[in-house]
Amino acid sequence: PPSFVLFCSRADAIPRSYLRYLINSLRETFDLPGTPIRITLREKANPFAHKRKRPS
């Protein structure tokens, strides 16, 4: 089946309903009715996490 990889900083925070929305949108966009679609969520480290916040 077609596979898509999504890079995010917090994969556990993405609701299942949003993943279903993405899958259905991909099916509609690429004309793949009834085709199983695989979505893999990969977490990347936040490149700005080490920086301090500026004082206001």
PDBQT receptor file of N, H, CA, C and O in Angstrom, charges set to zero:
ATOM      1  N   PRO A   1       0.822  -1.207   0.000  1.00  0.00    +0.000 N 
ATOM      2  CA  PRO A   1       0.000   0.000   0.000  1.00  0.00    +0.000 C 
ATOM      3  C   PRO A   1       0.856   1.258   0.000  1.00  0.00    +0.000 C 
ATOM      4  O   PRO A   1       2.006   1.226   0.438  1.00  0.00    +0.000 OA
ATOM      5  N   PRO A   2       0.309   2.356  -0.484  1.00  0.00    +0.000 N 
ATOM      6  CA  PRO A   2       1.061   3.620  -0.455  1.00  0.00    +0.000 C 
ATOM      7  C   PRO A   2       1.395   4.001   0.987  1.00  0.00    +0.000 C 
ATOM      8  O   PRO A   2       0.575   3.848   1.892  1.00  0.00    +0.000 OA
ATOM      9  N   SER A   3       2.599   4.493   1.177  1.00  0.00    +0.000 N 
ATOM     10  H   SER A   3       3.265   4.617   0.442  1.00  0.00    +0.000 HD
ATOM     11  CA  SER A   3       3.046   4.870   2.516  1.00  0.00    +0.000 C 
ATOM     12  C   SER A   3       3.496   6.316   2.526  1.00  0.00    +0.000 C 
ATOM     13  O   SER A   3       4.111   6.796   1.574  1.00  0.00    +0.000 OA
ATOM     14  N   PHE A   4       3.183   7.003   3.611  1.00  0.00    +0.000 N 
ATOM     15  H   PHE A   4       2.684   6.612   4.384  1.00  0.00    +0.000 HD
ATOM     16  CA  PHE A   4       3.577   8.387   3.802  1.00  0.00    +0.000 C 
ATOM     17  C   PHE A   4       4.227   8.512   5.169  1.00  0.00    +0.000 C 
ATOM     18  O   PHE A   4       3.796   7.872   6.128  1.00  0.00    +0.000 OA
ATOM     19  N   VAL A   5       5.262   9.334   5.257  1.00  0.00    +0.000 N 
ATOM     20  H   VAL A   5       5.612   9.854   4.477  1.00  0.00    +0.000 HD
ATOM     21  CA  VAL A   5       5.951   9.569   6.520  1.00  0.00    +0.000 C 
ATOM     22  C   VAL A   5       5.738  11.025   6.899  1.00  0.00    +0.000 C 
ATOM     23  O   VAL A   5       5.999  11.929   6.105  1.00  0.00    +0.000 OA
ATOM     24  N   LEU A   6       5.264  11.241   8.116  1.00  0.00    +0.000 N 
ATOM     25  H   LEU A   6       5.053  10.506   8.761  1.00  0.00    +0.000 HD
ATOM     26  CA  LEU A   6       5.060  12.586   8.636  1.00  0.00    +0.000 C 
ATOM     27  C   LEU A   6       6.064  12.825   9.752  1.00  0.00    +0.000 C 
ATOM     28  O   LEU A   6       6.164  12.029  10.686  1.00  0.00    +0.000 OA
ATOM     29  N   PHE A   7       6.799  13.910   9.655  1.00  0.00    +0.000 N 
ATOM     30  H   PHE A   7       6.717  14.557   8.896  1.00  0.00    +0.000 HD
ATOM     31  CA  PHE A   7       7.745  14.273  10.700  1.00  0.00    +0.000 C 
ATOM     32  C   PHE A   7       7.081  15.280  11.622  1.00  0.00    +0.000 C 
ATOM     33  O   PHE A   7       6.519  16.278  11.170  1.00  0.00    +0.000 OA
ATOM     34  N   CYS A   8       7.149  15.011  12.902  1.00  0.00    +0.000 N 
ATOM     35  H   CYS A   8       7.605  14.200  13.268  1.00  0.00    +0.000 HD
ATOM     36  CA  CYS A   8       6.509  15.899  13.872  1.00  0.00    +0.000 C 
ATOM     37  C   CYS A   8       7.335  15.894  15.152  1.00  0.00    +0.000 C 
ATOM     38  O   CYS A   8       8.215  15.052  15.333  1.00  0.00    +0.000 OA
ATOM     39  N   SER A   9       7.046  16.826  16.023  1.00  0.00    +0.000 N 
ATOM     40  H   SER A   9       6.331  17.510  15.876  1.00  0.00    +0.000 HD
ATOM     41  CA  SER A   9       7.794  16.903  17.276  1.00  0.00    +0.000 C 
ATOM     42  C   SER A   9       7.109  16.117  18.388  1.00  0.00    +0.000 C 
ATOM     43  O   SER A   9       7.767  15.707  19.344  1.00  0.00    +0.000 OA
ATOM     44  N   ARG A  10       5.785  15.897  18.278  1.00  0.00    +0.000 N 
ATOM     45  H   ARG A  10       5.251  16.229  17.501  1.00  0.00    +0.000 HD
ATOM     46  CA  ARG A  10       5.063  15.142  19.307  1.00  0.00    +0.000 C 
ATOM     47  C   ARG A  10       4.042  14.229  18.643  1.00  0.00    +0.000 C 
ATOM     48  O   ARG A  10       2.877  14.599  18.498  1.00  0.00    +0.000 OA
ATOM     49  N   ALA A  11       4.466  13.059  18.246  1.00  0.00    +0.000 N 
ATOM     50  H   ALA A  11       5.412  12.759  18.363  1.00  0.00    +0.000 HD
ATOM     51  CA  ALA A  11       3.589  12.125  17.545  1.00  0.00    +0.000 C 
ATOM     52  C   ALA A  11       2.436  11.668  18.433  1.00  0.00    +0.000 C 
ATOM     53  O   ALA A  11       1.343  11.395  17.936  1.00  0.00    +0.000 OA
ATOM     54  N   ASP A  12       2.667  11.583  19.723  1.00  0.00    +0.000 N 
ATOM     55  H   ASP A  12       3.555  11.804  20.127  1.00  0.00    +0.000 HD
ATOM     56  CA  ASP A  12       1.620  11.114  20.630  1.00  0.00    +0.000 C 
ATOM     57  C   ASP A  12       0.487  12.135  20.789  1.00  0.00    +0.000 C 
ATOM     58  O   ASP A  12      -0.588  11.789  21.279  1.00  0.00    +0.000 OA
ATOM     59  N   ALA A  13       0.715  13.379  20.382  1.00  0.00    +0.000 N 
ATOM     60  H   ALA A  13       1.589  13.660  19.984  1.00  0.00    +0.000 HD
ATOM     61  CA  ALA A  13      -0.295  14.429  20.532  1.00  0.00    +0.000 C 
ATOM     62  C   ALA A  13      -1.219  14.545  19.322  1.00  0.00    +0.000 C 
ATOM     63  O   ALA A  13      -2.174  15.321  19.352  1.00  0.00    +0.000 OA
ATOM     64  N   ILE A  14      -0.955  13.795  18.269  1.00  0.00    +0.000 N 
ATOM     65  H   ILE A  14      -0.179  13.164  18.244  1.00  0.00    +0.000 HD
ATOM     66  CA  ILE A  14      -1.794  13.867  17.072  1.00  0.00    +0.000 C 
ATOM     67  C   ILE A  14      -2.990  12.940  17.264  1.00  0.00    +0.000 C 
ATOM     68  O   ILE A  14      -2.821  11.735  17.451  1.00  0.00    +0.000 OA
ATOM     69  N   PRO A  15      -4.194  13.497  17.219  1.00  0.00    +0.000 N 
ATOM     70  CA  PRO A  15      -5.391  12.670  17.431  1.00  0.00    +0.000 C 
ATOM     71  C   PRO A  15      -5.640  11.712  16.269  1.00  0.00    +0.000 C 
ATOM     72  O   PRO A  15      -5.319  12.013  15.119  1.00  0.00    +0.000 OA
ATOM     73  N   ARG A  16      -6.211  10.567  16.583  1.00  0.00    +0.000 N 
ATOM     74  H   ARG A  16      -6.472  10.322  17.517  1.00  0.00    +0.000 HD
ATOM     75  CA  ARG A  16      -6.545   9.559  15.564  1.00  0.00    +0.000 C 
ATOM     76  C   ARG A  16      -7.500  10.135  14.528  1.00  0.00    +0.000 C 
ATOM     77  O   ARG A  16      -7.421   9.798  13.346  1.00  0.00    +0.000 OA
ATOM     78  N   SER A  17      -8.397  10.999  14.972  1.00  0.00    +0.000 N 
ATOM     79  H   SER A  17      -8.462  11.272  15.931  1.00  0.00    +0.000 HD
ATOM     80  CA  SER A  17      -9.359  11.583  14.032  1.00  0.00    +0.000 C 
ATOM     81  C   SER A  17      -8.651  12.412  12.965  1.00  0.00    +0.000 C 
ATOM     82  O   SER A  17      -9.094  12.450  11.817  1.00  0.00    +0.000 OA
ATOM     83  N   TYR A  18      -7.555  13.076  13.332  1.00  0.00    +0.000 N 
ATOM     84  H   TYR A  18      -7.195  13.046  14.265  1.00  0.00    +0.000 HD
ATOM     85  CA  TYR A  18      -6.800  13.862  12.353  1.00  0.00    +0.000 C 
ATOM     86  C   TYR A  18      -6.083  12.942  11.366  1.00  0.00    +0.000 C 
ATOM     87  O   TYR A  18      -5.997  13.256  10.179  1.00  0.00    +0.000 OA
ATOM     88  N   LEU A  19      -5.572  11.816  11.846  1.00  0.00    +0.000 N 
ATOM     89  H   LEU A  19      -5.643  11.562  12.810  1.00  0.00    +0.000 HD
ATOM     90  CA  LEU A  19      -4.929  10.852  10.944  1.00  0.00    +0.000 C 
ATOM     91  C   LEU A  19      -5.947  10.294   9.953  1.00  0.00    +0.000 C 
ATOM     92  O   LEU A  19      -5.630  10.127   8.775  1.00  0.00    +0.000 OA
ATOM     93  N   ARG A  20      -7.173  10.001  10.418  1.00  0.00    +0.000 N 
ATOM     94  H   ARG A  20      -7.430  10.137  11.375  1.00  0.00    +0.000 HD
ATOM     95  CA  ARG A  20      -8.218   9.537   9.505  1.00  0.00    +0.000 C 
ATOM     96  C   ARG A  20      -8.542  10.605   8.472  1.00  0.00    +0.000 C 
ATOM     97  O   ARG A  20      -8.752  10.295   7.300  1.00  0.00    +0.000 OA
ATOM     98  N   TYR A  21      -8.582  11.858   8.902  1.00  0.00    +0.000 N 
ATOM     99  H   TYR A  21      -8.410  12.109   9.855  1.00  0.00    +0.000 HD
ATOM    100  CA  TYR A  21      -8.826  12.970   7.984  1.00  0.00    +0.000 C 
ATOM    101  C   TYR A  21      -7.733  13.025   6.906  1.00  0.00    +0.000 C 
ATOM    102  O   TYR A  21      -8.031  13.189   5.723  1.00  0.00    +0.000 OA
ATOM    103  N   LEU A  22      -6.468  12.888   7.322  1.00  0.00    +0.000 N 
ATOM    104  H   LEU A  22      -6.226  12.755   8.283  1.00  0.00    +0.000 HD
ATOM    105  CA  LEU A  22      -5.367  12.902   6.360  1.00  0.00    +0.000 C 
ATOM    106  C   LEU A  22      -5.466  11.747   5.373  1.00  0.00    +0.000 C 
ATOM    107  O   LEU A  22      -5.277  11.934   4.171  1.00  0.00    +0.000 OA
ATOM    108  N   ILE A  23      -5.758  10.570   5.874  1.00  0.00    +0.000 N 
ATOM    109  H   ILE A  23      -5.912  10.419   6.851  1.00  0.00    +0.000 HD
ATOM    110  CA  ILE A  23      -5.873   9.388   5.013  1.00  0.00    +0.000 C 
ATOM    111  C   ILE A  23      -7.001   9.573   4.002  1.00  0.00    +0.000 C 
ATOM    112  O   ILE A  23      -6.829   9.296   2.815  1.00  0.00    +0.000 OA
ATOM    113  N   ASN A  24      -8.148  10.040   4.473  1.00  0.00    +0.000 N 
ATOM    114  H   ASN A  24      -8.288  10.265   5.437  1.00  0.00    +0.000 HD
ATOM    115  CA  ASN A  24      -9.277  10.252   3.559  1.00  0.00    +0.000 C 
ATOM    116  C   ASN A  24      -8.963  11.340   2.540  1.00  0.00    +0.000 C 
ATOM    117  O   ASN A  24      -9.367  11.233   1.382  1.00  0.00    +0.000 OA
ATOM    118  N   SER A  25      -8.257  12.374   2.946  1.00  0.00    +0.000 N 
ATOM    119  H   SER A  25      -7.929  12.462   3.887  1.00  0.00    +0.000 HD
ATOM    120  CA  SER A  25      -7.874  13.441   2.015  1.00  0.00    +0.000 C 
ATOM    121  C   SER A  25      -6.895  12.924   0.967  1.00  0.00    +0.000 C 
ATOM    122  O   SER A  25      -6.995  13.284  -0.206  1.00  0.00    +0.000 OA
ATOM    123  N   LEU A  26      -5.953  12.088   1.380  1.00  0.00    +0.000 N 
ATOM    124  H   LEU A  26      -5.871  11.796   2.333  1.00  0.00    +0.000 HD
ATOM    125  CA  LEU A  26      -5.006  11.504   0.426  1.00  0.00    +0.000 C 
ATOM    126  C   LEU A  26      -5.732  10.612  -0.577  1.00  0.00    +0.000 C 
ATOM    127  O   LEU A  26      -5.438  10.640  -1.772  1.00  0.00    +0.000 OA
ATOM    128  N   ARG A  27      -6.681   9.822  -0.082  1.00  0.00    +0.000 N 
ATOM    129  H   ARG A  27      -6.920   9.798   0.889  1.00  0.00    +0.000 HD
ATOM    130  CA  ARG A  27      -7.456   8.959  -0.993  1.00  0.00    +0.000 C 
ATOM    131  C   ARG A  27      -8.209   9.787  -2.022  1.00  0.00    +0.000 C 
ATOM    132  O   ARG A  27      -8.251   9.443  -3.203  1.00  0.00    +0.000 OA
ATOM    133  N   GLU A  28      -8.803  10.880  -1.560  1.00  0.00    +0.000 N 
ATOM    134  H   GLU A  28      -8.769  11.159  -0.600  1.00  0.00    +0.000 HD
ATOM    135  CA  GLU A  28      -9.579  11.723  -2.473  1.00  0.00    +0.000 C 
ATOM    136  C   GLU A  28      -8.667  12.447  -3.472  1.00  0.00    +0.000 C 
ATOM    137  O   GLU A  28      -8.972  12.509  -4.663  1.00  0.00    +0.000 OA
ATOM    138  N   THR A  29      -7.558  12.989  -2.984  1.00  0.00    +0.000 N 
ATOM    139  H   THR A  29      -7.310  12.939  -2.017  1.00  0.00    +0.000 HD
ATOM    140  CA  THR A  29      -6.648  13.747  -3.835  1.00  0.00    +0.000 C 
ATOM    141  C   THR A  29      -6.016  12.879  -4.917  1.00  0.00    +0.000 C 
ATOM    142  O   THR A  29      -5.918  13.290  -6.073  1.00  0.00    +0.000 OA
ATOM    143  N   PHE A  30      -5.585  11.674  -4.536  1.00  0.00    +0.000 N 
ATOM    144  H   PHE A  30      -5.664  11.340  -3.597  1.00  0.00    +0.000 HD
ATOM    145  CA  PHE A  30      -4.882  10.805  -5.475  1.00  0.00    +0.000 C 
ATOM    146  C   PHE A  30      -5.791   9.758  -6.119  1.00  0.00    +0.000 C 
ATOM    147  O   PHE A  30      -5.307   8.845  -6.787  1.00  0.00    +0.000 OA
ATOM    148  N   ASP A  31      -7.105   9.887  -5.922  1.00  0.00    +0.000 N 
ATOM    149  H   ASP A  31      -7.498  10.629  -5.379  1.00  0.00    +0.000 HD
ATOM    150  CA  ASP A  31      -8.091   8.976  -6.503  1.00  0.00    +0.000 C 
ATOM    151  C   ASP A  31      -7.772   7.515  -6.168  1.00  0.00    +0.000 C 
ATOM    152  O   ASP A  31      -7.583   6.684  -7.055  1.00  0.00    +0.000 OA
ATOM    153  N   LEU A  32      -7.718   7.229  -4.870  1.00  0.00    +0.000 N 
ATOM    154  H   LEU A  32      -7.872   7.904  -4.149  1.00  0.00    +0.000 HD
ATOM    155  CA  LEU A  32      -7.410   5.885  -4.381  1.00  0.00    +0.000 C 
ATOM    156  C   LEU A  32      -8.550   5.361  -3.502  1.00  0.00    +0.000 C 
ATOM    157  O   LEU A  32      -8.310   5.060  -2.333  1.00  0.00    +0.000 OA
ATOM    158  N   PRO A  33      -9.764   5.240  -4.008  1.00  0.00    +0.000 N 
ATOM    159  CA  PRO A  33     -10.869   4.794  -3.156  1.00  0.00    +0.000 C 
ATOM    160  C   PRO A  33     -10.664   3.358  -2.672  1.00  0.00    +0.000 C 
ATOM    161  O   PRO A  33     -10.374   2.456  -3.458  1.00  0.00    +0.000 OA
ATOM    162  N   GLY A  34     -10.818   3.171  -1.378  1.00  0.00    +0.000 N 
ATOM    163  H   GLY A  34     -11.053   3.904  -0.739  1.00  0.00    +0.000 HD
ATOM    164  CA  GLY A  34     -10.709   1.831  -0.802  1.00  0.00    +0.000 C 
ATOM    165  C   GLY A  34      -9.295   1.302  -0.667  1.00  0.00    +0.000 C 
ATOM    166  O   GLY A  34      -9.108   0.183  -0.191  1.00  0.00    +0.000 OA
ATOM    167  N   THR A  35      -8.311   2.055  -1.062  1.00  0.00    +0.000 N 
ATOM    168  H   THR A  35      -8.463   2.965  -1.449  1.00  0.00    +0.000 HD
ATOM    169  CA  THR A  35      -6.923   1.607  -0.971  1.00  0.00    +0.000 C 
ATOM    170  C   THR A  35      -6.396   1.843   0.438  1.00  0.00    +0.000 C 
ATOM    171  O   THR A  35      -6.533   2.947   0.965  1.00  0.00    +0.000 OA
ATOM    172  N   PRO A  36      -5.796   0.828   1.060  1.00  0.00    +0.000 N 
ATOM    173  CA  PRO A  36      -5.212   1.066   2.381  1.00  0.00    +0.000 C 
ATOM    174  C   PRO A  36      -4.000   1.995   2.248  1.00  0.00    +0.000 C 
ATOM    175  O   PRO A  36      -3.187   1.849   1.335  1.00  0.00    +0.000 OA
ATOM    176  N   ILE A  37      -3.898   2.931   3.154  1.00  0.00    +0.000 N 
ATOM    177  H   ILE A  37      -4.558   3.050   3.896  1.00  0.00    +0.000 HD
ATOM    178  CA  ILE A  37      -2.788   3.889   3.149  1.00  0.00    +0.000 C 
ATOM    179  C   ILE A  37      -2.094   3.806   4.491  1.00  0.00    +0.000 C 
ATOM    180  O   ILE A  37      -2.735   3.812   5.542  1.00  0.00    +0.000 OA
ATOM    181  N   ARG A  38      -0.786   3.728   4.441  1.00  0.00    +0.000 N 
ATOM    182  H   ARG A  38      -0.265   3.723   3.587  1.00  0.00    +0.000 HD
ATOM    183  CA  ARG A  38       0.022   3.673   5.664  1.00  0.00    +0.000 C 
ATOM    184  C   ARG A  38       0.582   5.046   5.971  1.00  0.00    +0.000 C 
ATOM    185  O   ARG A  38       1.155   5.697   5.097  1.00  0.00    +0.000 OA
ATOM    186  N   ILE A  39       0.421   5.489   7.209  1.00  0.00    +0.000 N 
ATOM    187  H   ILE A  39      -0.044   4.960   7.919  1.00  0.00    +0.000 HD
ATOM    188  CA  ILE A  39       1.035   6.731   7.650  1.00  0.00    +0.000 C 
ATOM    189  C   ILE A  39       1.943   6.398   8.828  1.00  0.00    +0.000 C 
ATOM    190  O   ILE A  39       1.512   5.801   9.815  1.00  0.00    +0.000 OA
ATOM    191  N   THR A  40       3.195   6.792   8.705  1.00  0.00    +0.000 N 
ATOM    192  H   THR A  40       3.545   7.277   7.903  1.00  0.00    +0.000 HD
ATOM    193  CA  THR A  40       4.168   6.592   9.773  1.00  0.00    +0.000 C 
ATOM    194  C   THR A  40       4.515   7.951  10.356  1.00  0.00    +0.000 C 
ATOM    195  O   THR A  40       4.824   8.893   9.626  1.00  0.00    +0.000 OA
ATOM    196  N   LEU A  41       4.460   8.042  11.667  1.00  0.00    +0.000 N 
ATOM    197  H   LEU A  41       4.209   7.277  12.260  1.00  0.00    +0.000 HD
ATOM    198  CA  LEU A  41       4.806   9.284  12.349  1.00  0.00    +0.000 C 
ATOM    199  C   LEU A  41       6.214   9.148  12.908  1.00  0.00    +0.000 C 
ATOM    200  O   LEU A  41       6.511   8.209  13.647  1.00  0.00    +0.000 OA
ATOM    201  N   ARG A  42       7.065  10.076  12.559  1.00  0.00    +0.000 N 
ATOM    202  H   ARG A  42       6.824  10.839  11.959  1.00  0.00    +0.000 HD
ATOM    203  CA  ARG A  42       8.440  10.062  13.074  1.00  0.00    +0.000 C 
ATOM    204  C   ARG A  42       8.678  11.336  13.852  1.00  0.00    +0.000 C 
ATOM    205  O   ARG A  42       8.377  12.439  13.395  1.00  0.00    +0.000 OA
ATOM    206  N   GLU A  43       9.218  11.156  15.021  1.00  0.00    +0.000 N 
ATOM    207  H   GLU A  43       9.462  10.260  15.392  1.00  0.00    +0.000 HD
ATOM    208  CA  GLU A  43       9.502  12.313  15.862  1.00  0.00    +0.000 C 
ATOM    209  C   GLU A  43      10.923  12.781  15.626  1.00  0.00    +0.000 C 
ATOM    210  O   GLU A  43      11.865  11.992  15.557  1.00  0.00    +0.000 OA
ATOM    211  N   LYS A  44      11.043  14.088  15.504  1.00  0.00    +0.000 N 
ATOM    212  H   LYS A  44      10.278  14.729  15.559  1.00  0.00    +0.000 HD
ATOM    213  CA  LYS A  44      12.357  14.701  15.396  1.00  0.00    +0.000 C 
ATOM    214  C   LYS A  44      12.531  15.591  16.612  1.00  0.00    +0.000 C 
ATOM    215  O   LYS A  44      11.564  16.139  17.142  1.00  0.00    +0.000 OA
ATOM    216  N   ALA A  45      13.745  15.724  17.037  1.00  0.00    +0.000 N 
ATOM    217  H   ALA A  45      14.531  15.279  16.607  1.00  0.00    +0.000 HD
ATOM    218  CA  ALA A  45      14.024  16.598  18.170  1.00  0.00    +0.000 C 
ATOM    219  C   ALA A  45      13.780  18.041  17.753  1.00  0.00    +0.000 C 
ATOM    220  O   ALA A  45      14.043  18.427  16.614  1.00  0.00    +0.000 OA
ATOM    221  N   ASN A  46      13.281  18.817  18.675  1.00  0.00    +0.000 N 
ATOM    222  H   ASN A  46      13.067  18.504  19.600  1.00  0.00    +0.000 HD
ATOM    223  CA  ASN A  46      13.036  20.228  18.418  1.00  0.00    +0.000 C 
ATOM    224  C   ASN A  46      14.382  20.938  18.340  1.00  0.00    +0.000 C 
ATOM    225  O   ASN A  46      15.123  20.940  19.324  1.00  0.00    +0.000 OA
ATOM    226  N   PRO A  47      14.724  21.547  17.194  1.00  0.00    +0.000 N 
ATOM    227  CA  PRO A  47      16.035  22.185  17.059  1.00  0.00    +0.000 C 
ATOM    228  C   PRO A  47      16.176  23.453  17.899  1.00  0.00    +0.000 C 
ATOM    229  O   PRO A  47      17.285  23.959  18.066  1.00  0.00    +0.000 OA
ATOM    230  N   PHE A  48      15.084  23.964  18.422  1.00  0.00    +0.000 N 
ATOM    231  H   PHE A  48      14.182  23.553  18.286  1.00  0.00    +0.000 HD
ATOM    232  CA  PHE A  48      15.130  25.188  19.213  1.00  0.00    +0.000 C 
ATOM    233  C   PHE A  48      14.970  24.930  20.705  1.00  0.00    +0.000 C 
ATOM    234  O   PHE A  48      14.932  25.879  21.489  1.00  0.00    +0.000 OA
ATOM    235  N   ALA A  49      14.876  23.681  21.110  1.00  0.00    +0.000 N 
ATOM    236  H   ALA A  49      14.907  22.910  20.474  1.00  0.00    +0.000 HD
ATOM    237  CA  ALA A  49      14.644  23.348  22.511  1.00  0.00    +0.000 C 
ATOM    238  C   ALA A  49      15.803  23.794  23.414  1.00  0.00    +0.000 C 
ATOM    239  O   ALA A  49      15.588  24.104  24.586  1.00  0.00    +0.000 OA
ATOM    240  N   HIS A  50      17.009  23.827  22.884  1.00  0.00    +0.000 N 
ATOM    241  H   HIS A  50      17.184  23.576  21.932  1.00  0.00    +0.000 HD
ATOM    242  CA  HIS A  50      18.164  24.167  23.709  1.00  0.00    +0.000 C 
ATOM    243  C   HIS A  50      18.304  25.669  23.931  1.00  0.00    +0.000 C 
ATOM    244  O   HIS A  50      19.023  26.103  24.831  1.00  0.00    +0.000 OA
ATOM    245  N   LYS A  51      17.628  26.450  23.123  1.00  0.00    +0.000 N 
ATOM    246  H   LYS A  51      17.044  26.097  22.391  1.00  0.00    +0.000 HD
ATOM    247  CA  LYS A  51      17.746  27.910  23.233  1.00  0.00    +0.000 C 
ATOM    248  C   LYS A  51      16.903  28.422  24.390  1.00  0.00    +0.000 C 
ATOM    249  O   LYS A  51      15.810  27.926  24.664  1.00  0.00    +0.000 OA
ATOM    250  N   ARG A  52      17.441  29.419  25.050  1.00  0.00    +0.000 N 
ATOM    251  H   ARG A  52      18.328  29.822  24.828  1.00  0.00    +0.000 HD
ATOM    252  CA  ARG A  52      16.687  30.059  26.122  1.00  0.00    +0.000 C 
ATOM    253  C   ARG A  52      15.682  31.022  25.547  1.00  0.00    +0.000 C 
ATOM    254  O   ARG A  52      15.857  31.562  24.454  1.00  0.00    +0.000 OA
ATOM    255  N   LYS A  53      14.627  31.225  26.304  1.00  0.00    +0.000 N 
ATOM    256  H   LYS A  53      14.485  30.786  27.191  1.00  0.00    +0.000 HD
ATOM    257  CA  LYS A  53      13.664  32.252  25.902  1.00  0.00    +0.000 C 
ATOM    258  C   LYS A  53      14.262  33.604  26.212  1.00  0.00    +0.000 C 
ATOM    259  O   LYS A  53      14.972  33.774  27.204  1.00  0.00    +0.000 OA
ATOM    260  N   ARG A  54      13.970  34.565  25.355  1.00  0.00    +0.000 N 
ATOM    261  H   ARG A  54      13.394  34.428  24.549  1.00  0.00    +0.000 HD
ATOM    262  CA  ARG A  54      14.454  35.912  25.566  1.00  0.00    +0.000 C 
ATOM    263  C   ARG A  54      13.675  36.562  26.698  1.00  0.00    +0.000 C 
ATOM    264  O   ARG A  54      12.472  36.343  26.834  1.00  0.00    +0.000 OA
ATOM    265  N   PRO A  55      14.350  37.351  27.500  1.00  0.00    +0.000 N 
ATOM    266  CA  PRO A  55      13.603  38.070  28.543  1.00  0.00    +0.000 C 
ATOM    267  C   PRO A  55      12.708  39.116  27.886  1.00  0.00    +0.000 C 
ATOM    268  O   PRO A  55      13.108  39.776  26.927  1.00  0.00    +0.000 OA
ATOM    269  N   SER A  56      11.521  39.256  28.402  1.00  0.00    +0.000 N 
ATOM    270  H   SER A  56      11.196  38.720  29.181  1.00  0.00    +0.000 HD
ATOM    271  CA  SER A  56      10.553  40.216  27.837  1.00  0.00    +0.000 C 
ATOM    272  C   SER A  56      10.832  41.620  28.267  1.00  0.00    +0.000 C 
ATOM    273  O   SER A  56      10.112  42.539  27.878  1.00  0.00    +0.000 OA
TER     274      SER A  56
